[in-house]
Amino acid sequence: MIAQTNRTSSDATITQTPRAGRQRAAEVLKQVYGGDQEYFKSVSPQRLAEQNAEAIIEGSLVRQVCGDKDKTFGPNCRLPRTS
């Protein structure tokens, strides 16, 4: 589940998800992260990617496949492409 966040992980909060509204996001935060926004931030894939960006850029090829019926199709199409 991807949370609606600001662009940087230091500002990230789980407030809304692409497939659910604020109420569901609050439920997920409570169930998965114990209601702790700071814990959510510390384990977010976005933060981990930011912290490890150099290693990721140097040695990784990332492919992301998403069907056009997926609700995250639009945001995925807006990701930068390198090839």
N, C-alpha and C positions, 0 to 999 in steps of 0.2 A: 504494500500500500504506500503510495506516495502522498506525502502531506503537502498541503498548500503552504508554501513558505516564502520568505523573502529570498533574495538571490544568494546571500551569504549564510553559511551555517551558524555563525555567531548570532544571527538575528532570527534563526529558524524557530518556528513554533508549529505544533500540530494544531491547526484550527479547522481545516476542511480538507477533504480528500476529493480526488477527481470523480470518484464513483459514489460518494456519500456526502451528506451535509455536515454541518457543525455538530449536531447531536451524535452522529455516528463517530465522528472524529474524537469527540470527548469520551465516548465509550471505549474506543480503541486505545486512546491515551491511558485511560484508567486500567483496562485489562492487560494491555501489552507492556506498558511502561510504568505501571503503578501510579499513574497520574502525575508523574514527574517530568516536567518539560526539560529540565536540565539533563536528565538521563536520556530522554528522546534525542536531544541535540548531540550528546556525546557518542551515540551509536548510530547516528544517521549516516546512510551511505554518502550523502552529499558531503558531510564533514570529513568522513574517512577519505573520500576522493580528494578533497582539498588538501588534507594533511599529507597525502601520499602522491600528489600530482606529479612530481618530478619522476618518481619511480614508475608510475603508470604510463607517463608519456614516453619514457625511455624504453620500456620493455614490453609494452602491451599493445595488442590489436583488439579493439572492442567492436563487436558486431552486435547490433540490436535489431531484432526482427519483431515487427508489430503488424498485425493485420489491419486492414482499413475499417473493420467493424469494431476494433478495440477503442474504448473511450479515451485512451491516451494516445491515439494515432496522431492527432493534431499536434500536441506538444512534442511528440517524438520526431515528427517531420521538421520541427523548428530547431532541433539540435544541430550544432555545427557539423559539417561533413568535411573530412579531410581527403577523401578519395572518391 
